[in-house]
Amino acid sequence: MENMIKGYGTILEPKQIKEILGIGRNTVYKLLKENKIKNFKIGTNYKIPKKALEEYIESQINNEINVAS
């Protein structure tokens, strides 16, 4: 996972989330609006702490492991 986000700053933008996860723009904004990836806004712009993305990825991995068990 660290390799996925290496080279990015500590605060990410939706465009970067899209690139890292390989998902569409609408999906990124849905995850942010539903607070599945913790975030905050500055004005109308979403900002995502890198730690929040790491937590989201970990939770998805854990969910997949639990489903497979």
LINVEN-V58297 format. One record per residue. N is the residue number from 0. RES is the residue in one small letter. PHI is phi as a letter, one per 40 degrees, with the letter a starting at -180 (NA if undefined). Layout:
N | RES | PHI
N | RES | PHI
This chain:
0 | m | NA
1 | e | d
2 | n | c
3 | m | c
4 | i | b
5 | k | c
6 | g | g
7 | y | c
8 | g | c
9 | t | c
10 | i | b
11 | l | b
12 | e | b
13 | p | d
14 | k | d
15 | q | c
16 | i | c
17 | k | d
18 | e | c
19 | i | c
20 | l | c
21 | g | g
22 | i | b
23 | g | c
24 | r | d
25 | n | c
26 | t | c
27 | v | d
28 | y | c
29 | k | c
30 | l | c
31 | l | c
32 | k | c
33 | e | c
34 | n | f
35 | k | c
36 | i | b
37 | k | c
38 | n | a
39 | f | a
40 | k | b
41 | i | b
42 | g | g
43 | t | b
44 | n | c
45 | y | c
46 | k | b
47 | i | b
48 | p | c
49 | k | d
50 | k | d
51 | a | c
52 | l | c
53 | e | d
54 | e | c
55 | y | c
56 | i | c
57 | e | d
58 | s | c
59 | q | c
60 | i | c
61 | n | c
62 | n | c
63 | e | c
64 | i | c
65 | n | c
66 | v | c
67 | a | c
68 | s | c
